[in-house]
Amino acid sequence: MGAAASSVDLCDVEHLVIYVHGVGLNGHRHGVYLESRVAASDWKLKTKVYVTSANVGCVSYLTLLNTLGGIKSGGERILNELEALWREDLQSLRYISVIGASMGGIYLRYLLPRLAEICTKREWTLHNYISLASPHLGASGVHTKFSKRALSLTKTGYDLLCESTSPCGIESLCCDSYYLDALRVFQKRVSYAPVYNDGTVSFPSAAISLYYPHEYSEGILPISESMQVSINGEKRTLEHGKGQIFVYSERTNEGIEEDGNQELYFRQEPADIQEKLTAMQQNLHSMPWEIIHVNLDHRSIAVLDERYESTVLLVDDIIHRLLIE
């Protein structure tokens, strides 16, 4: 297991940022890099990134098993770790933000009701909910390298399907007011969505959208290839990770209007699944979001190496959003 919560000195921390990785060690390196960057920052409010380790096994195989055991199982481990954290000296704490890489963003949505409860009791403010290429609408869609049969072989994969009957599955997280009300408490909600589709987490699922707004929308796109995007009617050519990695940022108020002329991303799903996905999307957009279109694939957002310029740019942007004046 990773470092125990009891070893963390939080007595003078005013803003605590909880970072949760995804399946396997998906995004864990990025969390550690973000932690070091924030630690080196001289901010008005003392801020610390806490990288959770509850789902990390002593070997990578056990980490994979832990994170494939379902949304509830992974989320409960993190909750137990955080409960130990709350027993620390937190006399200066005022704000809490959370960041989830890939599946980490979904584990967070599962545990948010209990996090919101303790924040209310302690009079802490929930500041930022930030997800990095997280499958907010699950694993449905036409451009995935995993079949539904393959996804169903693991509890986590099954939980991400709209067909799941799990009370803690992706549909419940999107439609149950117990989870939605906790997400609504945050002052800001931000989702980084990968424009390049590597077959793992699609842009629409991460962007909470029913449509793929960019010109290239057929199949899995190798990162070696360029792609065409359409931003406000203007066509641009992108090369993976090069130039300005933030293609577009859209802010949504309560509700969202999408271009019905675009091709429905989930068009090959049965009518009942399309109805579920529409309800899930509408429920999540009953609160404001900032959706950031990123010129990277899922893996490059969720599992980043600080040796790459794109990582530095992404962390710069996250740090900017964490800053509390």
Phi, psi and omega in degrees: 000160178284188182300138180288150181298330184293346182271000185266127178270111184238011190298329181250009181282130179257334180228113181257127179250116181264122183249130182235126179276172182260215183294138187064225174255031182302110178091355184295319179301318180298320179299318179294320178295316177299320179302315181292323179294316180293321179298330182272357182274145178254088184255158178300317176260128179297118185240139178223137173266126176252114180270114183293151182228008186299328181265005180271120177272173181290339173227158185300328180298319180290326175298317179298316179298317180301318186274351176260007184274006178113159180298314182295314182299311179295320180294321181293323176300317180294320178300317179298321178295318181291327177299324175291324179295322182293344178277356177286170176286105184240035187296335182264352188292133180233327185231147172230131171240156178229144177228128178238126177267121178056239182298339178301327177293332179278320173305318180297317180297330176292319186269354184302322179303319180283331174293317179298324180295314181290327178294324177295316180295320183271356183061043173262149180261130174276112189268291185241133162251117183235128176241143181246099179054048180267143183278074185296331177256017175083203188251016178285161178133171187266347187239073178225147178273359180248125175285162178297326177296319179293318179299323183291347180287343176241151181294320179297315179299317179296320180297336182273357179267140177296338179286349183298140175260009181293134177293347178244022179283178186296326179295319179297319180297332183266342188240343181273125182299336178302318179275320182295319182296325178291321178294327182292338183293332183297144176292328180218146175231126184229133176234123174269121185244132182282122177291321177282132180262112178261010176086006181256291174241122184282159175303311182302320181294317180288327183269001180056052184229152176267354185231155171260109191281349185263162191295320181273114183222010183252114172080180180276128186257118175300141183291350177282346182264149173278165179216157178263135174235157179237114181243113181051041178085353180261128181271137178224152176256129180248147167241133188310122174071006184251151180070215179283113185282343178266103187286319189194146176231127179238134177256130179249138170270196179294123184089161180213140175250130179239158182285106182292350178280344178287159182282130181297124184295325185262028189297336182273357177282152175299159184303321182292326178289321176299321178296319178297314181297321178297317179295320179298314181295316181296322179294316180294327180272015172282002177224155182291145176223158162245120181253122184249118178279120186247133181282058179211167173268173182306311185298322183289336176279316187274335180232086187248150180246127185296353176287346182260140182300324181298326177296314181300317180295319180294315179294323175304316182292318179297315180300319178302322182282336179281338186295128176245119182286000000 
